[in-house]
Amino acid sequence: MNEFVEIKCSESSAATPPEHAEVDGSGWSARKVLRWAYRTYEDGIAIASAFGVEGIVLIDMAAQIRPQPRVFVLDTSFLFPETYRLIEQVEARYGISVQRVLPALCPEAQAKLYGAELWNHDPDLCCHIRKVEPLQRQLADLRAWVTSIRRDQTQDRSHTRKVTWDPKFRIMKINPLADWSGERVWRYVRKRKLPYNPLHDRNYPSIGCVHCTRSVKPGENPRAGRWPGFQKTECGLHTPGPDAPLH
């Protein structure tokens, strides 16, 4: 039986949300959100990027406000080769060093504990081990994290605020692109001539791990290529509450 490790909050991290949680940034542009966030949290803020097209837009915009912004990626050890190459391109373009946040378990240790190809029989547990728990550790020393999620991506993201308290990780969460459309994202990329993952040109609108991502067919939901064969649309980073116990 797979043993699920609940996210534990220390007494101090379980404190009430800060006054910044009440900030209404709904009418702010993405740039204004970022300017406010960097001014408010200074060195205690970082961008979490999976290096999808939205993430590239966010990094480019942030670099215009805060040169060499702090960026990290949850490196599950199963990202596409194209994703790893894109990370290197971004590092060279902006003169930054993207922090690779690794899971506590290497792939071999995970297979030994939970069986081979965990993603094929318990993708929720796999995501928890390789993404949720590493993010929890990464955010422990930050005051706020910045994401590139959009409201129109999934049902769980449909009410995303641009500035909000993240009750799951007990930290402020900044979502500058919350009200952007996919079309607006791509217009920005083309106008700025930004690098992006070539998998996007091969019908991969949403790109995660190699084992859990496929190309989508015409007419399919852009997220249909994630976790094919499962009723799953989120890895657990942006769901509103604690992960449900897994068995």
N, C-alpha and C positions, 0 to 999 in steps of 0.2 A: 504494500500500500504506500502511495506517495505521501510523504509528510509535508504539510504546508506550514511555512513559517509566517506567522502574522506580522504585519508591520507594527513595530512597537514605537510609541512616542514617549520620550522622556518627560519628566514633570515640567521642565522648563519649556519644551517645545509644544506642550499641550496648552500653553497660555492662550488667552483670548486674542483674536486678530488685532493687529495694530491699527491705529487710526487711518493709515493709508488704505485700509481695506474698504473704507467708505468713499473713496475718491470715485467720482463719476467721470470716466473717460469716454463715455459712449459717443460724444460728438467730436472727439479728437481724431486727428489724422494719425496714421501710423508713425510718422516722424515725430509728432508732438508727444505721442505715447512714449516713444523711445527717449526723447529728450528729457521728459519728466522722470522716467525711470532711472536714467543714468545720473541725473542730478540728485534724485532722492536716495538712491542706494549706492552710488559711487562705486567702490571696488567690491561691493558685496552682491553683485549681480552678474549673471552669466547667461549666455544663449545656449539652449539645448537644441542641437540640430541633428536630424537624420539625413541631411543633405539631399532632401527632395527639393523640388523647384522653389517651393515657398521658403524653405530654409536659406537658399541662396539669396533670395530677395532680402530676407531679414538681415543676413550678415552684411550684404552690400549697403543697406540703409544704415545699419548700426555703425559701420566703419566710417560713414560720412559724418556721424555725430560724435563718436568716440573712436579715434584711431586705434587700431589693433584691439578690437573688443575681445573679451574673454569668451571662448566658444568651446563646448565639449560635445562629444558624440558618445552614445552608448554603444560601444563596440561589442556586439554579441559574439564575435568570432565567426559569424555566419553572414556577414554583409557581402554584397556582390563585389566582384573585382572592380567593376565600374565605379562603385561608391568609394572604394578606397582610393582609386586614382583621382576622383573628383575632390576628395579631401585634400590631397596633395596639391592640386591645382589651386584650391581656395587658399591654402596656406601660403603659396607662392605669390598669389595676386595681392593679398592683404597684409603680408608680412606677419602672419600670426602662427602660433603653434596650437593646433587643435588638440585638446586633451582627450585621449582615448580612455574612457571609463569602462573597465572590464568587469565581468561577473566574478564572484568569489570562486566559482567552479570553472575549470577549463572544460572543454567539450568531453575529454576522456573521463574526467572525474564525474561529470554529470551522467554520462552513459553508464558508468559503474554503479552509481547510486540509484538511478531511476530507470535504467534500461536504455537500449539503443534507440535513437531517433525519437526522443521524447516529444518533439513537435508533432509527430504523427499520431500519437495517442492521448496526449494531454498538453495541447498548445498553451492553455492558460498557465499551467505550472511552468512550462518552458519560458514563457514571457516573464513570469514573475522572477524566476531565477536570473535570467539574462538581461532584463530591462528594469523591472520595477525595483528590485532590491538594490541594484547598482545606483539607480537614480536616487533612492532614499539616502544612500551613503554620500553621494555627491552633493546633495542639497543641504546636508547637515551644517556646512560651514558658510552657507550663503544666506542673504536676506531676501533675495528674489530671484526667480528664474524667468527667462524669456522663451516663449514658444512661437511656432509659426502656424498653429492650428487655425482653421477657418470654420465658421459656423455651418457652412453648407457641406462639410465633408461627411459627417455622420450625425445621427440623432443625438448621441451623447454630447456633441459639440454645438448643438443648435442654439443654445442659450449662453454661449461663451461671452463673458465680459472682457473688455480690453484690459482692465485693471481689476484684479480680484484676489481674494484670499483663497488659497488652495487648502481645503480642509483635510485632504488626504495626506499631504506632505507637510502641513503646518508651515507654510511659507507663502509669500506673496507671489502671484503668478501674473505675468505680463503677456498679453496676446495682441500685439499691434495689428496683425492682419485679420483679426476676427471677422470683420465685415467685408473683406475683399472676396471677389469672385475668382475662379480659376482663370478666366479670360483676362482679368486685370493683372494677375500675377504674371502671365505670359507676356502681356504688353510691356510690363516693366523689364522683364528679362531681355526681350528683343531690343528695347530702346537703349538699355545700358550695355548690351552685348555681353551678357554674363555667361559664364560657363555653366553647364548643367549636365545631369546624368544622361548619357546617350540612350539609356533604356527608356526614357520618356518618349523617344522617337520610335520605339518599337512596341508601343501599346502597353507601357507600364506606367500608368498615371500615378500610382502609389507604390513606393518601393520600400521593402523591408528586408527581411532575411532571405537568403537564397532558397531555403527549404519551404518557406511559407508565402512566396510571392510568385504569381504567374502573370502573363500578359492578359489583358481583357479583350473581349470580343466586341464588335460594333453593337452599340445599344446597351451594353452592360453598365452597371454602376461603376464609377471609377475605383471604388474600394472592393469590387468583386474579386479582384486578383489577390487579395490578402486572405490568408488562411483558407484556401479553397477546400471545400468539403466540410467545413465547420460553420456553425451559426455564430461567427465571431467577427467583429468589425473593429475591435480596439485591443491594444496590447496591454492596457491597464494603466498607462501613464496619465490618461486624460479622462478616466471614468470618475464620476463625482464622489464616490465613497470608497471605503476600504474594500480590498479584494474579498470575494466570498471564499470561504474555506474550500479547499480542493481535496478530493479523495482519490 
